Amino acid sequence: MSEIESGPKIQLVFDGHSIIAEAGASLLQAWAAAGLPLIENVGCMGQGVCGACRVLVRRKGERLAGTALACEMQVEDGMQASFVDHFPARRPHAYDLHALTDSWTALDQIDAVFPEAKNCRHCSGCDRACPKGIEVQNMVNLAAAGQAFAAAALFDHCVMCNLCVAACPEHIDPAHLGQFVRRMNAAITLRPADLITRLREIDQGRQPIDFEAPGANPPFES
């Protein structure tokens, strides 16, 4: 990560550690700059695309905590933050990708793999939990109605942090439902060019990390 220029100091508590950080630093940068071990809760090195650095954050003066990605959330004085463990799906969702090619049966296929989707309580807990601001509840409702294309479009920016999985009282596992409809969408349309490029890079052993990505170097406040 790029070095943070010297500036005003911010004091916060992160996972029980009292940290003095530079203003404008991300939580992930502050953690690393404090010399704390970074051996988990990190994957894409600050690009905001892997969802591994999920955190609970409570700002000074606020009673309730919210969710965020540590690589994107800037430090604030008096902030309290804590890494959140990964929440796997509560049950396996088995399906055959090669069978996801007939849009006429989309509704039946979604209902067969995620029958709980139609039990959405419309509590908006998944929306509040999403650090990317995705309309998770709307995606669930569209998927339950068999509108796979519309549901998949809402989940283009999902990073599979699984915070919506932890938030759902009906155990719908929204992140995995979103992944399912995206795969269904991809199975019956042209594959995204950026996905093809990344898979080719992985096959060739090239997985470049952009240290100048917005998540790696959040803008400094004036």
C-alpha positions in Angstrom: 0.0 0.0 0.0 1.1 3.6 -0.6 2.5 5.5 2.4 0.2 7.9 4.0 1.5 11.5 4.2 2.0 12.9 7.6 -1.0 14.9 8.8 -3.5 15.2 11.6 -3.7 12.2 13.9 -6.8 10.2 14.4 -7.4 8.0 17.5 -9.6 5.0 17.2 -10.1 1.5 18.6 -9.8 -1.4 16.2 -10.4 -4.9 17.3 -9.6 -3.9 20.9 -6.3 -2.1 19.9 -6.0 1.6 20.5 -4.6 3.0 17.2 -3.2 6.4 16.2 -3.7 6.8 12.5 -3.2 9.5 9.8 -6.3 11.4 8.7 -7.5 10.1 5.4 -6.2 6.6 5.9 -8.5 3.6 5.5 -9.1 1.3 8.4 -7.0 -1.4 6.7 -4.1 1.1 6.2 -4.4 2.2 9.8 -4.2 -1.4 11.0 -1.1 -2.2 8.9 0.6 1.1 9.9 0.1 0.2 13.5 2.3 -2.9 13.0 -0.6 -5.3 13.7 -0.5 -8.7 11.9 -2.5 -8.8 8.7 -2.8 -12.5 8.0 -6.5 -12.7 7.6 -9.5 -10.5 6.8 -7.6 -9.3 3.7 -7.6 -10.6 0.1 -7.4 -8.0 -2.7 -5.0 -5.7 -0.9 -7.3 -2.7 -0.7 -9.1 -2.8 -4.1 -12.5 -3.3 -2.5 -13.4 -6.3 -4.6 -13.0 -9.4 -2.4 -15.2 -8.6 0.6 -12.7 -10.2 3.1 -12.1 -7.1 5.2 -15.7 -6.8 6.4 -16.0 -4.8 9.6 -18.5 -3.5 12.1 -18.0 0.3 12.6 -19.5 2.6 15.2 -18.8 6.3 14.8 -18.3 8.6 17.8 -21.6 9.7 19.3 -23.6 7.0 17.5 -25.4 4.2 19.3 -25.6 1.6 16.5 -22.8 0.0 14.5 -22.9 -0.3 10.7 -21.0 -2.4 8.3 -18.2 -1.6 5.9 -15.1 -2.8 4.2 -11.9 -1.9 6.1 -10.1 -1.0 2.8 -12.8 1.5 1.9 -13.8 3.0 5.2 -11.7 6.0 6.3 -10.7 6.4 9.9 -12.6 8.9 12.1 -11.7 10.2 15.5 -13.3 8.2 18.3 -14.4 5.4 15.8 -14.7 1.8 17.0 -14.2 -1.0 14.5 -14.0 -4.7 14.6 -13.4 -7.4 12.0 -16.3 -9.7 11.3 -15.7 -13.4 10.8 -16.8 -15.0 7.5 -20.4 -16.3 7.5 -20.8 -19.3 5.2 -24.1 -20.3 3.7 -26.2 -22.2 6.2 -26.8 -25.1 3.9 -25.3 -26.2 0.5 -27.1 -25.1 -2.6 -26.3 -27.8 -5.2 -27.0 -27.1 -8.8 -25.6 -28.0 -12.2 -24.2 -25.1 -14.1 -24.7 -26.9 -17.4 -28.4 -27.1 -16.7 -28.8 -23.3 -16.3 -29.3 -22.7 -20.0 -33.1 -22.6 -20.4 -34.7 -19.3 -19.4 -38.2 -20.9 -19.7 -37.5 -22.9 -16.6 -35.7 -20.1 -14.6 -38.5 -19.7 -12.1 -38.6 -23.4 -11.4 -34.8 -23.7 -11.1 -34.5 -20.8 -8.7 -37.4 -22.1 -6.6 -35.8 -25.6 -6.5 -32.4 -24.4 -5.3 -33.5 -21.4 -3.1 -37.1 -22.2 -2.0 -36.6 -20.0 1.0 -36.3 -16.9 -1.2 -40.1 -16.5 -1.4 -40.1 -16.2 2.5 -38.4 -12.8 2.5 -39.8 -10.7 5.4 -39.0 -7.4 3.6 -37.2 -6.3 6.8 -34.4 -4.6 4.8 -31.8 -6.1 7.1 -29.7 -7.3 4.1 -29.8 -3.8 2.5 -28.5 -2.2 5.7 -25.8 -4.8 6.0 -24.4 -4.4 2.5 -21.3 -2.3 2.5 -21.7 -1.8 -1.3 -25.2 -0.3 -1.1 -26.7 -3.1 -3.2 -30.5 -3.5 -3.3 -30.2 -6.9 -1.8 -33.8 -7.3 -0.8 -35.0 -6.2 -4.3 -32.7 -8.8 -5.8 -34.2 -11.5 -3.6 -37.7 -10.6 -4.5 -36.9 -10.4 -8.2 -35.2 -13.8 -8.1 -38.1 -15.3 -6.2 -40.4 -14.1 -9.0 -38.2 -15.7 -11.6 -36.7 -12.5 -13.0 -33.2 -13.8 -13.1 -31.8 -11.2 -15.5 -33.0 -8.2 -13.4 -31.9 -9.9 -10.2 -28.4 -10.6 -11.6 -28.0 -7.0 -12.8 -28.5 -5.7 -9.2 -25.7 -8.0 -8.0 -23.0 -6.9 -10.4 -21.0 -5.3 -7.7 -21.4 -8.0 -5.0 -18.1 -8.9 -3.4 -19.4 -11.9 -1.5 -18.6 -10.5 1.9 -21.6 -12.5 3.2 -22.8 -9.8 5.6 -26.3 -10.1 4.1 -26.1 -13.8 4.9 -25.5 -13.0 8.6 -28.3 -10.4 8.6 -31.1 -12.5 7.0 -33.6 -13.9 9.6 -35.1 -16.3 7.1 -31.7 -17.9 6.2 -32.1 -17.0 2.6 -28.3 -16.6 2.0 -28.8 -13.6 -0.3 -25.2 -13.4 -1.5 -25.4 -17.0 -2.7 -28.7 -16.5 -4.4 -27.2 -13.5 -6.1 -24.3 -15.6 -7.2 -26.7 -18.2 -8.5 -28.7 -15.8 -10.7 -25.5 -14.2 -12.0 -24.3 -17.7 -13.0 -27.7 -18.4 -14.6 -27.5 -15.1 -16.5 -23.9 -15.9 -17.7 -24.9 -19.4 -18.8 -27.4 -18.1 -21.3 -25.6 -14.9 -22.5 -22.2 -13.9 -23.7 -19.5 -14.1 -21.0 -18.2 -10.8 -19.6 -15.0 -9.7 -21.3 -13.3 -8.7 -18.0 -14.1 -12.1 -16.5 -12.6 -13.9 -19.5 -9.4 -11.7 -19.2 -9.1 -12.4 -15.5 -9.5 -16.1 -15.9 -6.8 -16.1 -18.6 -4.5 -14.2 -16.3 -5.1 -16.7 -13.5 -4.3 -19.6 -16.0 -1.1 -17.9 -16.9 -0.1 -17.2 -13.3 -0.6 -13.4 -13.7 -2.9 -11.8 -11.1 -1.9 -8.2 -11.0 -2.7 -6.1 -7.9 -3.4 -2.4 -8.5 -1.9 -0.6 -5.5 -3.3 2.7 -6.9 -6.9 1.4 -6.8 -9.4 3.7 -5.1 -9.8 1.3 -2.2 -6.1 1.0 -1.6 -5.7 4.8 -1.4 -8.8 6.5 -0.3 -8.9 10.3 -0.9 -7.7 12.5 1.8 -10.2 14.9 3.3 -9.3 18.5 2.8 
